[in-house]
Amino acid sequence: MKIPHIGIIGGGPGALLILMRILELEGADFALDIFESSATLGAGMPFSYRGADLEHDTNVSEEEIPPFKPSLSEWVKSRPPYVLEKYGINSQEFDETCILPRLLFGEYLKEQFDILLKEAEHRGMEVKVHLETTVNDIKDDIKKKKTAIITGDKTYLFDTVIICSGHFWPHDHERELAGYFDSPYPPSKLNRVFNHPIALRGSSLTGVDAIRTISRNNGIFNHENSRLVYTKNENAPDFKMVMYSHNGLLPCVRIHLEEPNINNSDILPTARLKENMAENEGFLSLDFLFELGYKELLKDKDPEFFAQIKDMKVEEFSKYILSKREQRDGFELLREEYLDGVDSLQTKRPVPWKEALSAFSFALNFPAKHMSAEDMIRLHEHLLPLVAIVIAYLPPSSCEELLALHDAGCLELVSVEKFEAKISDNGKIVCTCIFENKEDIVIEYETFVDCIGQPNIQFDQFPFKSLITDGTVSPARLNFKSNKGHQNVDGLQISDSFQVVDEKGEANKRIYLLTVAFMKGLNPDYSGIDFFEHASELVVKSIFDAKI
Ligand SMILES: Cc1cc2nc3c(=O)[nH]c(=O)nc-3n(C[C@H](O)[C@H](O)[C@H](O)COP(=O)(O)OP(=O)(O)OC[C@H]3O[C@@H](n4cnc5c(N)ncnc54)[C@H](O)[C@@H]3O)c2cc1C
């Protein structure tokens, strides 16, 4: 039997889960090379200093991640006291429901990678890790049925290549002007005194990351009578952050999850999806998915809420929830949701409408590429803005900080329809606030941080250029049901098993793409370890079904 030689590009959490899945297959024999541009495996971008500092927490607990051994809580409890002290963790209180600092989680993932590599070695598999090695290009040879990974000076040939190169943050403007930050990553770049107002675009978790770093460098948090209070540093009397957010929305607060480990085939069974496609000219209907994947889940869990929304389409449902939030002052609502979230976590009280929405948006990821372009547009315009707020699951600790900053007059929220920041000809940051019912306001800022999260990355920004020039990859696209035309969406076209698809529409049997930045168009809620837990299963099944 021929042993497949697999090359993985990127050694972050995505690659870790691929390795975990391969080792789960009894009898799978393989040779593996992993190429990682940094000096460590496992932590990737969000769980290393490239995406976090001491103040940043995960948004998942042990309950929401794959069943690693040792478990996360066992591992945390076995850390030396000085490590726990550094991260402010009380090991007696740490359990499977707790979130933790991202950097500490990165250490755990690194250790998990080491454990799996040892297991592979123990099973006699050949695994080579190429650290501090950046892959510059990939070339596919159809005749030889091999794919080449090209690093600085070497070319390696593989039977299968899995691209797990993760996040991709542009630095276009920050190279041009000090004070303009294209993203808050790495956070170390925000470690400075800002004695002036700072504009932030976006109020979701990326914004919260920026706020936690900037606030620590310009003031101090203290507990006064069990309430968190923020005081500005003496050298930053004019420090203030202004968050510009679409319709003044802040993310929802973390709640107790009754079923933290989502199984998408329970929510959207494949047979039902196939039936719907057969009845719908080959397209999956968003209305059908919403009925099956959301309303069905709520019927028994929250009959009262179900009764209120049972006749609504996604448009009406999103409007129903969002307009209730938009009418409220963002911080007032946050204070209320904080108390409610803490109560839900402490008493283990579920909030079915939120949990079901999170489960639905997760399950929707995988079949979404079979929707029509019309339905994808509806999804993006109506449901995803709501999903982004609900599934953010802001940890109570972050919430306390936002409220303390707001109470100290250091954090403001401005509701806008749209917000643009540009560098003017004379080198100033000019921000335009666009409102629905009043005139635009233009303000100059000395500092601007773009906090919209992983930005949309276009097809031509894909870094492995030979795959573009040889036509091995093609832009992600969706067909319209009404006029048979099509629309290109962000990222690359991929099959149900995450194989890249060529210009002729054929899935490539050797190259798999799991790079978050280039999957966004077809996987609308792609991000998170739980996503990779399922996606890695699909990839590994596809590779080994074909080869064993
Ligand atoms: C700020 C932030 C916080 C997040 N927090 C959470 C969280 O708490 N919980 C959660 O479940 N998800 C979180 N996520 C989602 C996150 O996308 C995934 O959980 C996970 O990190 C994705 O893993 P990855 O390996 O695909 O990508 P990455 O983590 O980006 O890892 C990709 C790796 O590939 C390497 N690489 C890239 N290009 C090359 C190249 N050309 N050659 C060689 N190596 C290369 C990089 O160095 C990196 O190590 C967060 C995302 C962000 C941005």
PDBQT file of the ligand as one rigid body, heavy atoms in Angstrom, charges set to zero:
ROOT
HETATM    1  C1  LIG A 601      -7.882  37.767  17.724  1.00  0.00    +0.000 C 
HETATM    2  C2  LIG A 601      -8.544  36.439  17.536  1.00  0.00    +0.000 A 
HETATM    3  C3  LIG A 601      -8.988  35.736  18.646  1.00  0.00    +0.000 A 
HETATM    4  C4  LIG A 601      -9.575  34.491  18.470  1.00  0.00    +0.000 A 
HETATM    5  N1  LIG A 601     -10.000  33.834  19.578  1.00  0.00    +0.000 NA
HETATM    6  C5  LIG A 601     -10.564  32.620  19.430  1.00  0.00    +0.000 A 
HETATM    7  C6  LIG A 601     -11.015  31.902  20.585  1.00  0.00    +0.000 A 
HETATM    8  O1  LIG A 601     -10.923  32.365  21.701  1.00  0.00    +0.000 OA
HETATM    9  N2  LIG A 601     -11.573  30.683  20.387  1.00  0.00    +0.000 N 
HETATM   10  C7  LIG A 601     -11.704  30.143  19.136  1.00  0.00    +0.000 A 
HETATM   11  O2  LIG A 601     -12.210  29.016  19.014  1.00  0.00    +0.000 OA
HETATM   12  N3  LIG A 601     -11.298  30.809  18.055  1.00  0.00    +0.000 NA
HETATM   13  C8  LIG A 601     -10.736  32.024  18.158  1.00  0.00    +0.000 A 
HETATM   14  N4  LIG A 601     -10.336  32.697  17.047  1.00  0.00    +0.000 N 
HETATM   15  C9  LIG A 601     -10.572  32.095  15.725  1.00  0.00    +0.000 C 
HETATM   16  C10 LIG A 601      -9.314  31.495  15.089  1.00  0.00    +0.000 C 
HETATM   17  O3  LIG A 601      -9.445  31.723  13.713  1.00  0.00    +0.000 OA
HETATM   18  C11 LIG A 601      -9.167  29.992  15.240  1.00  0.00    +0.000 C 
HETATM   19  O4  LIG A 601      -9.527  29.523  16.467  1.00  0.00    +0.000 OA
HETATM   20  C12 LIG A 601      -7.742  29.458  14.959  1.00  0.00    +0.000 C 
HETATM   21  O5  LIG A 601      -6.725  30.271  15.444  1.00  0.00    +0.000 OA
HETATM   22  C13 LIG A 601      -7.489  29.291  13.499  1.00  0.00    +0.000 C 
HETATM   23  O6  LIG A 601      -6.351  28.473  13.386  1.00  0.00    +0.000 OA
HETATM   24  P1  LIG A 601      -5.497  28.431  12.053  1.00  0.00    +0.000 P 
HETATM   25  O7  LIG A 601      -4.418  27.437  12.273  1.00  0.00    +0.000 OA
HETATM   26  O8  LIG A 601      -6.372  28.221  10.893  1.00  0.00    +0.000 OA
HETATM   27  O9  LIG A 601      -4.935  29.890  11.862  1.00  0.00    +0.000 OA
HETATM   28  P2  LIG A 601      -3.766  30.744  12.675  1.00  0.00    +0.000 P 
HETATM   29  O10 LIG A 601      -4.060  30.657  14.097  1.00  0.00    +0.000 OA
HETATM   30  O11 LIG A 601      -3.756  32.044  11.991  1.00  0.00    +0.000 OA
HETATM   31  O12 LIG A 601      -2.478  29.898  12.346  1.00  0.00    +0.000 OA
HETATM   32  C14 LIG A 601      -1.930  29.838  11.053  1.00  0.00    +0.000 C 
HETATM   33  C15 LIG A 601      -0.459  29.505  11.162  1.00  0.00    +0.000 C 
HETATM   34  O13 LIG A 601       0.069  29.437   9.840  1.00  0.00    +0.000 OA
HETATM   35  C16 LIG A 601       1.348  30.056   9.791  1.00  0.00    +0.000 C 
HETATM   36  N5  LIG A 601       1.578  30.517   8.415  1.00  0.00    +0.000 N 
HETATM   37  C17 LIG A 601       0.841  31.428   7.736  1.00  0.00    +0.000 A 
HETATM   38  N6  LIG A 601       1.312  31.577   6.481  1.00  0.00    +0.000 NA
HETATM   39  C18 LIG A 601       2.364  30.718   6.365  1.00  0.00    +0.000 A 
HETATM   40  C19 LIG A 601       3.267  30.422   5.306  1.00  0.00    +0.000 A 
HETATM   41  N7  LIG A 601       3.168  31.016   4.124  1.00  0.00    +0.000 N 
HETATM   42  N8  LIG A 601       4.241  29.511   5.526  1.00  0.00    +0.000 NA
HETATM   43  C20 LIG A 601       4.339  28.882   6.736  1.00  0.00    +0.000 A 
HETATM   44  N9  LIG A 601       3.510  29.137   7.773  1.00  0.00    +0.000 NA
HETATM   45  C21 LIG A 601       2.536  30.046   7.593  1.00  0.00    +0.000 A 
HETATM   46  C22 LIG A 601       1.235  31.191  10.812  1.00  0.00    +0.000 C 
HETATM   47  O14 LIG A 601       2.506  31.546  11.293  1.00  0.00    +0.000 OA
HETATM   48  C23 LIG A 601       0.341  30.576  11.881  1.00  0.00    +0.000 C 
HETATM   49  O15 LIG A 601       1.089  29.979  12.923  1.00  0.00    +0.000 OA
HETATM   50  C24 LIG A 601      -9.747  33.950  17.178  1.00  0.00    +0.000 A 
HETATM   51  C25 LIG A 601      -9.308  34.667  16.068  1.00  0.00    +0.000 A 
HETATM   52  C26 LIG A 601      -8.715  35.897  16.240  1.00  0.00    +0.000 A 
HETATM   53  C27 LIG A 601      -8.247  36.645  15.042  1.00  0.00    +0.000 C 
ENDROOT
TORSDOF 0
